[in-house]
Amino acid sequence: MASFSLPFPPSVNTYYRNFRGRMVISARGRQYKKDVYAIVSGMPSFGDIPIEVIMELYPRDKRLLDIDNAVKGIFDSLKGVLF
C-alpha cells in the first residue's frame, strides 16, 4: 500500500481559468501540480490495475467546503503521474 500526504488543493474555481474561450490550468493550478509531482514522482505507476483511494481532508479554515471541488483538484494533479 502506498501512502502520502499532499497539500490542500486550490479550489477548482481558481485551478482553471478561461483564456480566449478555452479552459486552461491557472498559474496557481500549475504550481499545485508541480508540488504534487515533487511529492509523488518517485512512486511506481499503477497503470491498469484497480486502485483504492482513501482521503482525509483538513480544510485551512472553518468555511464550508465543497468536497467534490477539493477532490477534483487532487485527482487532476495526480492524472498522468500515478495513473
C-alpha positions in Angstrom: 0.0 0.0 0.0 1.3 3.4 -0.9 0.6 6.3 1.4 1.4 10.0 1.0 0.3 13.5 2.1 -0.5 16.3 -0.3 -1.1 20.0 0.4 -4.7 21.1 0.3 -5.7 21.8 -3.3 -6.8 25.2 -4.6 -10.5 25.5 -5.4 -11.4 24.3 -8.9 -12.8 27.8 -9.4 -9.1 29.0 -9.1 -7.5 25.9 -10.5 -8.8 26.6 -14.0 -9.2 29.8 -16.0 -10.9 30.7 -19.2 -8.4 32.0 -21.7 -9.6 33.1 -25.2 -12.6 30.8 -24.9 -10.7 27.8 -23.7 -10.3 26.3 -20.2 -6.7 26.2 -19.1 -4.9 25.5 -15.9 -4.2 28.7 -14.0 -0.7 29.6 -12.5 -2.0 28.5 -9.1 -3.1 25.2 -10.6 0.2 24.7 -12.4 2.1 25.3 -9.2 -0.1 22.9 -7.3 0.6 20.2 -10.0 4.3 20.8 -9.6 4.1 20.5 -5.8 2.1 17.2 -6.2 4.6 15.9 -8.8 7.5 16.6 -6.5 5.8 14.5 -3.7 4.7 11.5 -5.8 7.3 11.4 -8.7 9.3 8.6 -7.1 6.3 6.3 -6.6 5.5 3.5 -9.1 2.7 4.0 -11.6 -0.4 1.9 -11.1 -1.1 1.5 -14.8 -4.2 -0.6 -15.5 -4.6 -2.2 -12.1 -7.5 -1.1 -9.9 -6.7 1.3 -7.1 -8.5 2.4 -4.0 -8.2 6.0 -2.8 -8.8 7.0 0.8 -8.6 10.7 1.6 -8.7 12.7 4.7 -9.3 16.4 4.1 -8.2 19.0 6.6 -9.5 22.4 5.4 -7.5 25.6 6.1 -10.3 27.3 7.9 -13.9 26.8 9.1 -15.6 27.9 5.9 -18.0 25.5 4.3 -16.2 23.2 1.8 -17.4 21.7 -1.4 -15.7 18.3 -1.1 -16.1 17.5 -4.9 -14.2 20.7 -5.6 -11.2 19.6 -3.5 -11.2 16.0 -4.7 -11.2 17.1 -8.4 -8.1 19.3 -7.9 -6.3 16.4 -6.3 -7.2 13.9 -9.0 -6.5 16.3 -11.8 -3.0 16.8 -10.3 -2.3 13.1 -10.0 -3.5 12.3 -13.5 -0.6 11.2 -15.6 1.7 10.8 -12.6 0.3 7.8 -10.8 -2.4 6.7 -13.2 
